[in-house]
Amino acid sequence: MGKIRLAIAGVGNCASSLIQGLEYYKDVGENDQLVPGLMHNVFGGYKISDIEPVAAFDVDNRKIGLPLEEAIFAGENCTKKFSDGPRTGVTVERAPVHDGIGKKLGEVIPIDKDAPTVDVAKVLEDTNADVLVSYMPVGSAEAARYYAEQCLASNTAFVNGMPEFICSTDEWGDRFRDAGIPCAGDDIKSQVGATILHRVLSRLFIDRGAEIIESYQLNIGGNTDFYNMLEEERLTSKRISKTEAVQSLVPYKVPLRIGPSDFVPFLKDNKVCYIKMTGKKFGDVPFELDVKLSVEDSPNSAGVMIDAIRASKLAIDRGVGGQLISISSYSFKHPPQQFPDDVCHQMVEEFISGERER
């Protein structure tokens, strides 16, 4: 099947887990049994070992110029180390900052806005990158769209892991379709995280005939993602993304409060989620459900992203451009179209088999 040449924008905790995973799962093959952390050992003929990093971009002075396998453990990165990164020969290059560093991140991440930056589109072309994954910080509206533009300029598939609404909009979807370039997103959904758990519980209420009266989801963590989100003005799209992911499964309007709640430094990359749901059952008798989930945040999304990367390459092989509806609905909180999760799963399987175009 060949290699999947991968570029990464933003070498933070999520990128660290993804790159570590390339080494950790490099020997997994088609005939292996269920492997913890992977939805698909092989996706459309592509193994994890087929993913080959060829470029990486960041703005943190402490990461610029480092080999990728070292940069993933540098700076404020604090996710669990479960593997050494593979030696890729990739050096992290300085990209334009745009609005990627807000007030809070500016307190802890040293940057040099006056230093020369690379031409990202040219790097993507020179390295023959197939797919670029955007891990821009929450609230980076300009930076996120900058990378989408670089993908369009270099004929590179775009996977948007952060909550700026790009791949889920008709405007950008049409541009990628007209260019014959796949795109998937927006806002990566963890494997067993707060959003998927809240969605499953909401669907349980609906399927069992209970009425949801109100619900909240509170999230705390100690990585730079949570520190960045102390800036409430950067949170608009994040709250919309997480709320719509749940509300879309309920056929009536429900009072919901969903989103990041606080930064607790000693938690590091551990995320703690509290979900409360109030409902009515037979006879309008009320009941309550309280759930706590504690999980290492960044590895929780890495396996999902690996499938999104392989789906994008499969679309390239098949000459499919534009929004990849199936993998977007399964892997992202704010896809172009929302479906129940069992339907999303079936759609992905149909995409892999070729029964579904996108």
TORPARO-592620 format. One record per residue (C-alpha): x, y, z; residue number from 1. Coordinates in steps of 0.2 Angstrom, whole numbers. Layout:
BEGIN
{{X; Y; Z}; NUM} ...
//
This chain:
BEGIN
{{0; 0; 0}; 1} {{15; 12; 2}; 2} {{18; 25; 15}; 3} {{7; 39; 22}; 4} {{18; 54; 23}; 5} {{12; 64; 38}; 6} {{15; 82; 43}; 7} {{10; 89; 60}; 8} {{6; 107; 65}; 9} {{8; 109; 84}; 10} {{20; 97; 93}; 11} {{11; 97; 109}; 12} {{4; 83; 120}; 13} {{-7; 76; 107}; 14} {{7; 75; 94}; 15} {{18; 67; 107}; 16} {{5; 53; 110}; 17} {{3; 51; 92}; 18} {{21; 50; 88}; 19} {{25; 38; 102}; 20} {{11; 27; 96}; 21} {{19; 25; 79}; 22} {{34; 17; 88}; 23} {{24; 7; 101}; 24} {{12; -1; 88}; 25} {{25; -3; 74}; 26} {{24; -22; 74}; 27} {{5; -23; 74}; 28} {{-1; -32; 59}; 29} {{-18; -38; 51}; 30} {{-18; -55; 60}; 31} {{-15; -49; 78}; 32} {{-29; -50; 90}; 33} {{-38; -35; 98}; 34} {{-25; -22; 103}; 35} {{-29; -10; 117}; 36} {{-30; 8; 110}; 37} {{-34; 4; 92}; 38} {{-51; 3; 83}; 39} {{-42; -5; 68}; 40} {{-26; -14; 67}; 41} {{-26; -11; 48}; 42} {{-37; 2; 40}; 43} {{-40; 0; 22}; 44} {{-24; -10; 20}; 45} {{-14; 3; 30}; 46} {{-5; -3; 45}; 47} {{1; 10; 58}; 48} {{19; 7; 53}; 49} {{14; 14; 36}; 50} {{13; 31; 44}; 51} {{29; 41; 41}; 52} {{32; 58; 48}; 53} {{40; 70; 36}; 54} {{37; 87; 43}; 55} {{33; 96; 59}; 56} {{29; 114; 63}; 57} {{28; 123; 80}; 58} {{32; 141; 87}; 59} {{39; 136; 104}; 60} {{58; 141; 105}; 61} {{62; 126; 115}; 62} {{56; 114; 101}; 63} {{62; 123; 86}; 64} {{77; 114; 78}; 65} {{75; 98; 88}; 66} {{72; 81; 81}; 67} {{54; 77; 82}; 68} {{57; 62; 93}; 69} {{65; 74; 106}; 70} {{53; 89; 103}; 71} {{38; 78; 108}; 72} {{45; 78; 126}; 73} {{51; 96; 127}; 74} {{43; 112; 133}; 75} {{27; 111; 143}; 76} {{23; 93; 136}; 77} {{18; 83; 151}; 78} {{8; 68; 144}; 79} {{13; 50; 149}; 80} {{28; 43; 141}; 81} {{24; 25; 135}; 82} {{37; 24; 121}; 83} {{52; 32; 113}; 84} {{47; 41; 97}; 85} {{54; 33; 81}; 86} {{69; 41; 73}; 87} {{61; 50; 59}; 88} {{75; 62; 53}; 89} {{62; 76; 54}; 90} {{67; 92; 63}; 91} {{54; 104; 70}; 92} {{53; 120; 60}; 93} {{47; 137; 65}; 94} {{30; 142; 58}; 95} {{20; 158; 59}; 96} {{12; 162; 76}; 97} {{-4; 171; 70}; 98} {{-16; 169; 85}; 99} {{-9; 152; 91}; 100} {{-2; 159; 107}; 101} {{-15; 168; 118}; 102} {{-12; 178; 134}; 103} {{-11; 163; 145}; 104} {{0; 152; 134}; 105} {{11; 167; 131}; 106} {{16; 167; 150}; 107} {{23; 149; 148}; 108} {{28; 147; 130}; 109} {{43; 157; 124}; 110} {{41; 162; 106}; 111} {{51; 174; 94}; 112} {{38; 183; 83}; 113} {{52; 191; 73}; 114} {{62; 175; 69}; 115} {{61; 169; 51}; 116} {{48; 156; 48}; 117} {{47; 143; 35}; 118} {{35; 143; 20}; 119} {{24; 129; 26}; 120} {{16; 125; 9}; 121} {{33; 123; 1}; 122} {{39; 112; 15}; 123} {{23; 101; 12}; 124} {{27; 100; -7}; 125} {{45; 97; -4}; 126} {{42; 83; 8}; 127} {{28; 76; -3}; 128} {{17; 76; 12}; 129} {{0; 66; 10}; 130} {{-9; 72; 26}; 131} {{-7; 87; 38}; 132} {{-14; 86; 56}; 133} {{-18; 102; 64}; 134} {{-16; 102; 83}; 135} {{-17; 121; 85}; 136} {{-22; 127; 102}; 137} {{-41; 131; 106}; 138} {{-45; 148; 100}; 139} {{-33; 149; 86}; 140} {{-45; 154; 72}; 141} {{-32; 162; 61}; 142} {{-19; 149; 63}; 143} {{-31; 135; 60}; 144} {{-36; 142; 44}; 145} {{-19; 146; 39}; 146} {{-14; 128; 39}; 147} {{-30; 124; 29}; 148} {{-24; 136; 16}; 149} {{-7; 129; 16}; 150} {{-15; 111; 12}; 151} {{-25; 118; -2}; 152} {{-9; 127; -9}; 153} {{1; 111; -8}; 154} {{-12; 97; -12}; 155} {{-11; 90; 5}; 156} {{-25; 82; 14}; 157} {{-31; 92; 30}; 158} {{-36; 84; 46}; 159} {{-42; 97; 59}; 160} {{-40; 90; 77}; 161} {{-45; 107; 85}; 162} {{-62; 116; 88}; 163} {{-62; 128; 74}; 164} {{-76; 125; 61}; 165} {{-67; 122; 45}; 166} {{-70; 104; 38}; 167} {{-88; 105; 45}; 168} {{-92; 120; 34}; 169} {{-99; 120; 17}; 170} {{-88; 134; 12}; 171} {{-71; 125; 16}; 172} {{-79; 108; 11}; 173} {{-83; 115; -6}; 174} {{-65; 122; -8}; 175} {{-57; 105; -4}; 176} {{-69; 96; -15}; 177} {{-66; 107; -30}; 178} {{-47; 105; -27}; 179} {{-49; 86; -26}; 180} {{-41; 86; -8}; 181} {{-49; 76; 7}; 182} {{-52; 85; 23}; 183} {{-58; 78; 40}; 184} {{-64; 86; 56}; 185} {{-67; 96; 67}; 186} {{-62; 94; 85}; 187} {{-55; 76; 88}; 188} {{-66; 65; 99}; 189} {{-57; 54; 111}; 190} {{-58; 35; 111}; 191} {{-67; 34; 128}; 192} {{-68; 53; 133}; 193} {{-80; 65; 140}; 194} {{-90; 68; 124}; 195} {{-92; 50; 118}; 196} {{-97; 45; 136}; 197} {{-110; 59; 137}; 198} {{-117; 55; 120}; 199} {{-119; 37; 124}; 200} {{-128; 41; 141}; 201} {{-139; 53; 131}; 202} {{-143; 40; 118}; 203} {{-147; 27; 133}; 204} {{-160; 39; 140}; 205} {{-168; 42; 123}; 206} {{-168; 24; 118}; 207} {{-175; 18; 135}; 208} {{-189; 31; 134}; 209} {{-183; 42; 148}; 210} {{-184; 61; 147}; 211} {{-168; 71; 149}; 212} {{-172; 87; 160}; 213} {{-155; 95; 161}; 214} {{-137; 90; 161}; 215} {{-119; 97; 163}; 216} {{-102; 91; 159}; 217} {{-87; 98; 169}; 218} {{-69; 95; 164}; 219} {{-53; 99; 173}; 220} {{-35; 96; 168}; 221} {{-17; 102; 171}; 222} {{-10; 103; 153}; 223} {{-7; 118; 142}; 224} {{-24; 115; 134}; 225} {{-33; 118; 150}; 226} {{-21; 133; 154}; 227} {{-25; 141; 137}; 228} {{-44; 138; 140}; 229} {{-43; 149; 156}; 230} {{-46; 163; 143}; 231} {{-64; 162; 141}; 232} {{-64; 172; 125}; 233} {{-55; 158; 116}; 234} {{-68; 145; 121}; 235} {{-83; 150; 110}; 236} {{-81; 136; 97}; 237} {{-75; 123; 110}; 238} {{-91; 125; 120}; 239} {{-102; 125; 104}; 240} {{-92; 109; 98}; 241} {{-94; 99; 114}; 242} {{-112; 105; 117}; 243} {{-118; 101; 99}; 244} {{-110; 84; 100}; 245} {{-123; 79; 114}; 246} {{-138; 90; 109}; 247} {{-138; 82; 91}; 248} {{-143; 66; 98}; 249} {{-158; 72; 108}; 250} {{-174; 76; 98}; 251} {{-179; 91; 109}; 252} {{-169; 106; 117}; 253} {{-161; 102; 133}; 254} {{-152; 114; 145}; 255} {{-134; 109; 144}; 256} {{-118; 116; 151}; 257} {{-103; 108; 144}; 258} {{-85; 113; 142}; 259} {{-68; 116; 151}; 260} {{-71; 121; 169}; 261} {{-54; 124; 177}; 262} {{-35; 122; 176}; 263} {{-27; 111; 190}; 264} {{-8; 111; 187}; 265} {{-4; 95; 197}; 266} {{-16; 85; 186}; 267} {{-4; 87; 171}; 268} {{-11; 78; 156}; 269} {{-24; 69; 167}; 270} {{-42; 75; 163}; 271} {{-56; 73; 175}; 272} {{-73; 74; 169}; 273} {{-90; 75; 179}; 274} {{-106; 72; 171}; 275} {{-123; 74; 179}; 276} {{-139; 70; 171}; 277} {{-157; 73; 178}; 278} {{-171; 64; 170}; 279} {{-189; 58; 171}; 280} {{-195; 40; 170}; 281} {{-212; 31; 171}; 282} {{-225; 42; 180}; 283} {{-214; 57; 178}; 284} {{-204; 51; 193}; 285} {{-187; 60; 193}; 286} {{-170; 52; 194}; 287} {{-152; 57; 193}; 288} {{-136; 50; 186}; 289} {{-118; 55; 191}; 290} {{-102; 49; 182}; 291} {{-84; 53; 185}; 292} {{-71; 49; 172}; 293} {{-52; 51; 175}; 294} {{-41; 48; 159}; 295} {{-24; 53; 152}; 296} {{-30; 65; 139}; 297} {{-18; 65; 125}; 298} {{-16; 46; 122}; 299} {{-35; 45; 122}; 300} {{-36; 54; 105}; 301} {{-21; 47; 97}; 302} {{-29; 30; 91}; 303} {{-44; 40; 84}; 304} {{-32; 52; 75}; 305} {{-22; 37; 67}; 306} {{-38; 31; 60}; 307} {{-42; 48; 53}; 308} {{-25; 49; 45}; 309} {{-27; 32; 37}; 310} {{-45; 37; 31}; 311} {{-38; 52; 23}; 312} {{-24; 43; 13}; 313} {{-37; 30; 8}; 314} {{-48; 44; 1}; 315} {{-32; 51; -9}; 316} {{-29; 34; -16}; 317} {{-47; 33; -22}; 318} {{-47; 51; -29}; 319} {{-60; 57; -17}; 320} {{-59; 76; -12}; 321} {{-69; 86; 0}; 322} {{-77; 82; 17}; 323} {{-75; 64; 23}; 324} {{-92; 62; 31}; 325} {{-90; 44; 38}; 326} {{-73; 46; 47}; 327} {{-78; 64; 52}; 328} {{-94; 59; 60}; 329} {{-85; 45; 70}; 330} {{-69; 53; 75}; 331} {{-74; 72; 78}; 332} {{-85; 82; 89}; 333} {{-91; 94; 76}; 334} {{-92; 85; 59}; 335} {{-101; 91; 44}; 336} {{-116; 79; 49}; 337} {{-120; 72; 66}; 338} {{-126; 54; 67}; 339} {{-128; 41; 82}; 340} {{-112; 33; 86}; 341} {{-117; 16; 80}; 342} {{-122; 23; 63}; 343} {{-105; 32; 62}; 344} {{-96; 16; 66}; 345} {{-105; 7; 52}; 346} {{-102; 21; 40}; 347} {{-83; 20; 43}; 348} {{-84; 1; 40}; 349} {{-93; 4; 23}; 350} {{-80; 18; 19}; 351} {{-66; 5; 22}; 352} {{-74; -8; 11}; 353} {{-78; 4; -3}; 354} {{-97; 4; -1}; 355} {{-97; 22; 4}; 356} {{-88; 35; -6}; 357} {{-84; 47; 8}; 358} 
//
